[in-house]
Amino acid sequence: MSEWLVLTIAMASACAVVLTIAILNNRRVGEDDDPSETPDVIEYMTMMIGVVYAIVLGLAIAGVWEGRSAAQESVRLEAQALHEVRARSSVYPAEVRDRIRTDVDAYVSHVVHDEWRTMSERGSLSDRGTRLLDRVRADVTAYEPRTDHEGQAYQPLIDQVAAADDARSSRSQMAGATMPGVVWFGLITGALVTVGLIFTLQIRRTFRELLLAGLFSALIAFLLFLIWDFDSPFGRGISATTAPFIDLFPHATR
């Protein structure tokens, strides 16, 4: 099911539930009921709870967005490090250089075409990707430099492989959902309490009041969906992309 369809259903369901409760609750109100008699303390508490929940939602959105940005940065660092390995290997003999570049291209192709799907579906990296990166490391470390020029390029190449491996480890840690379950419990409970408190203000069946109640509940549903979508940096619609690999290795990602 499309994530945008899920969002539409969630927002429509939230509106429908709130409006249905408002209409049914209004039918039980007597003719002589005066909505202006709502105690001031209820209005104050409703406002304060709404403000507190808005702060919590803002912090949650900022947290998952920061995680998504960090995930994209780890992809960029990994792609850049592998690009440096491929470029700096030009000082090596043709046989060694071609072997390094072939193995780098094989790793990049696997990440873009296969491992990305594995991260999205399972929340983890693939064993084949690990083996391919180990092969690149073996290609670089196994060669013994024969000239000063090759010797000067040897350590930087090893450092770039280590940087790629470190970025891959960061990508592994961010492959699944990052928001703890207890936080989700708080967000959902807070949403129910915040939306539920609007009924203490004696909503009537006027178009204006029902419209505002529906829009408020739809907004809460949208913000929760946004947090859920950002919560998995590699697994959902608004996620980190393979653009750095595609930009730096166009020949290997076709």
C-alpha angles and dihedrals in degrees: 000000000000115000091228089054088052089051092049092049092047093050093044091048092050091051093046094050094047095045092046092052091046093052095045091046091050092055090062093054115102124237092249095053114124114207091196089071093076106132115251091232091062092053090048094049092046090052094047094048089049091051093048092049091048089055091049091050091049092051091047092050091047091050097051092042090053089050091051091049091049090051092052090048091053089054091051093049092048093050092046093050092051090047089055091050090052094047099043093049087074090092091064125086115281094254094052094040093051092048092052093047093046092052092046090052091048091052094048092048091051093049094050099041105030116009094052090059090048091054091049095049103033105020094235142087125259126254091227091059090054091050093049092051090047088054090054090050091050091050091054100041097041095061116091112212115239101189136039090250092055090044091055091053095045101078095042089053091052090048091052092050089050090050091052091049091049092050090048090053089052089050089052092054091051097043095099135043114304103193113095117236093241090059091053089050090054094046095050094043090048091051092052092048094046094048092041093055092063087072089064087068091066101244113209128210095257116130093241096053094044091048092052092047091050094047092048093052091045090052092053090049091049093050092049089050090050091054091047092050094049092043093082105050094194103026111061143048102282095043141132113286139214091241095120091056092045093048095048099035106033091151093055099044101053 
